[in-house]
Amino acid sequence: MFKIKKIDHIAVCVRDIDESLKIYKTVFGLEPQDREYVPAQKTEAALLPIGEIGSETSIELITPKGNDGLEKFLDKRGPGLHHIAIEVEGIEEALALLKTLGVPLIDETPRFGARGHKVAFIHPKATGGVLFELVEPAEHHT
């Protein structure tokens, strides 16, 4: 198997990221560490770290900025849990192994996501309906 390091983030899809940031600050006292538009995914993302600095997991608020899949998600289900992201070591090798095991993948090769990290999604039909994202941090974030 490949090495899983931690849960990187849990993504929550929202319609209004500014309003959601206010809610998460009021309810949990969380402040965004990173907020960015991710052109490759046509989304805006805000990371709210939880835990000790350097080893924290984050809640990631995501909202579509032209992303049809996220728009459909919101229209069908409304705001809510979108995916769980797992930090891995060697994302290319992990994807190759999963492919040889016959695991359905959305991404057979990694692409760049928020924070410049390499990311790839495993199809939810492989995991009983949960969308998982594999994440390998950019070199400057390790």
C-alpha positions, -999 to 999 in steps of 0.1 A, spaced: 0 0 0 9 36 -1 17 58 29 -12 78 44 2 106 65 -30 123 79 -63 138 70 -54 170 53 -88 185 52 -125 179 52 -142 200 25 -176 216 29 -193 230 -2 -210 263 5 -229 289 -16 -215 320 1 -180 316 14 -180 350 32 -212 341 51 -198 306 59 -165 321 72 -185 342 97 -205 312 109 -173 291 114 -157 319 133 -188 324 155 -194 287 162 -158 274 164 -136 305 166 -118 294 134 -100 319 112 -90 313 76 -53 306 71 -54 305 33 -80 317 9 -76 315 -28 -93 311 -62 -81 278 -78 -83 284 -116 -78 248 -125 -108 237 -105 -129 269 -109 -134 271 -72 -127 294 -43 -113 278 -12 -107 289 24 -88 267 48 -96 269 85 -68 250 104 -77 229 134 -51 215 157 -14 221 165 4 243 140 24 222 115 3 191 120 -31 206 117 -60 193 97 -83 219 82 -119 224 73 -119 237 37 -148 257 26 -153 255 -12 -176 274 -34 -180 271 -72 -167 299 -94 -176 282 -127 -173 246 -114 -203 228 -128 -198 198 -106 -200 219 -74 -230 238 -88 -248 205 -94 -238 194 -59 -253 225 -43 -284 223 -64 -290 186 -56 -279 184 -20 -275 220 -7 -244 230 13 -227 202 32 -198 177 34 -182 174 -1 -151 153 4 -123 141 27 -88 148 17 -60 124 28 -24 135 26 -2 108 10 34 102 2 40 97 -35 7 105 -51 17 92 -85 26 58 -71 -6 58 -50 -27 64 -81 -8 38 -101 -14 12 -74 -51 20 -71 -55 18 -108 -38 -17 -109 -62 -27 -81 -92 -17 -103 -102 12 -81 -123 37 -100 -105 71 -102 -118 105 -112 -81 115 -118 -56 90 -131 -29 116 -129 -26 144 -103 -35 180 -110 -27 211 -90 -52 222 -63 -53 248 -35 -19 258 -21 -2 244 -52 -6 208 -38 -9 179 -61 -44 164 -59 -64 135 -74 -99 122 -66 -110 87 -61 -145 80 -75 -171 78 -47 -184 44 -61 -151 29 -49 -157 39 -13 -194 34 -7 -204 69 -18 -178 91 -1 -156 113 -23 -119 111 -13 -92 133 -25 -55 123 -23 -32 153 -16 6 156 -18 18 189 -4 38 212 -25 75 211 -16 74 245 2 46 233 25 62 201 38 
